[in-house]
């Protein structure tokens, strides 16, 4: 068993350390007001991610989708030191660079999934590992999804090797009105969730409306039991958070002015700290919501309390209010064709995403599923074809925005990843054919310029410790 373990680790341990709208990062080093020192650590679990080592690499003779709607035929992509250096047709290889002839193949930015539960609902799917919903009360903004993430979930490697997923947002489940904080991860092997955390990515708040909260708590005879109960409890929670923020703003003003006394400091409340981060524009809101009327109500509520909805997730009826989403700068994260599994999922159309694109709204594909995350490219191909059948002709390279730059915008990381632009992270996928074909798979995947997967090299296939089996299994002792 020892020899097998060392082989897998050798493949993985390449290093010992392993916009809509702009969002301010939450940082203990950046006080909210003036030059005053922050009164408590806003980010007590910072990223410890360190990129794996890579080599300067030039991929040539490929069709390039740059992730922002651009296409280059017979193109080349050069990256080094973890960053994209140049994208074009004629690029000279630097001395010592690895050159890959990708004739007949495609290169794209890595796929970004804005809605995943990997690590929180890992494989194997057993109750002992079910850690995505803190269903003990409808308001649980104090919990953080990263504190449930199990880095050994085999789903991470499946998403990388089968789906070309390089970045993903892990969200709590949707049992609650306020499900807790989400976290953005780089899809790399690490021993801890902090080792996977995307450096500088803002936290998110998972909210939910509709059937789930009223079903979970209505069945227990608790509030909420109705949609009006959902809204009432949402509003009361924001009222409480606004008062909490007022007290802390007043105290930090005293700190800044040098007039604060120890007795002036308000008591800390983890729930309201997350909500205050939203009100301060530091934490994005990722809102599970299906029906058009409920999305419209949530938009009104956000204006009432002065926060921003970044994206509605699932958003089956988003096509009905595409103009409203566009006017408010709100993205929609949707499926290609999930339908009818509950009443609020009934009025779906397969052309949802193309209709949103045609209206000029920010839209993207998402998974919400450990299998779907492995073929988000195929999900895009399905909805793209549905749109074309109704006369909405969107080029393939533009549709790739649904997998890359749009989710990056909604996650507050588009300045660093999501497209093949010089200076951005070299999160790159070489596909063995047209990436919108069901016959195509990733051939190579780089994250920050490090080759994390190579279909031609068994040593470059990430395997978590969990998958190695138990001591004593097999014939290797």
Secondary structure, 3 states (H helix, E strand, C coil): CHHHHHHHHHHHCCCCCCCCCCCCCCCCCCCCCCCCCCCCCCCCCCCCCCCCCCCCEEEEEEEEECCCCCEEEEEEEEEECCEEEEEECCCCCCCCCEEEEEEEEEEEECEEEEEECCCCECCCCCHHHECCCCCCCCECCCCEHHHCCCCCCHHHHHHHHHHCEEEEEECCCCCCCEEEEEEEEECCCCCCCCCCECCCCCCEEEEECCHHHHHHHHCCCCCCCCHHHHHHHHHHHHHHHHHHHHHHHHHHHHHHHCCCCHHHCCCCCHHHHHHHHHHCCCCEEEEEECCHHHHHHHHHHHHHHCCCCCEEEECCCHHHHHHHHHHHCCEEEECCCCCCCCHHHCCCCCCHHHHHHHCCCCEEECCCCCCHHHHHHHHHHHHHHHHHHCCCCCCHHHHHHHHCHHHHHHCCCCCCCCCCCCCCECCEEEECCCCCCCCCCEEEEEECCEEEEECCCHHHCCCCHHHHCCCCCCCCC
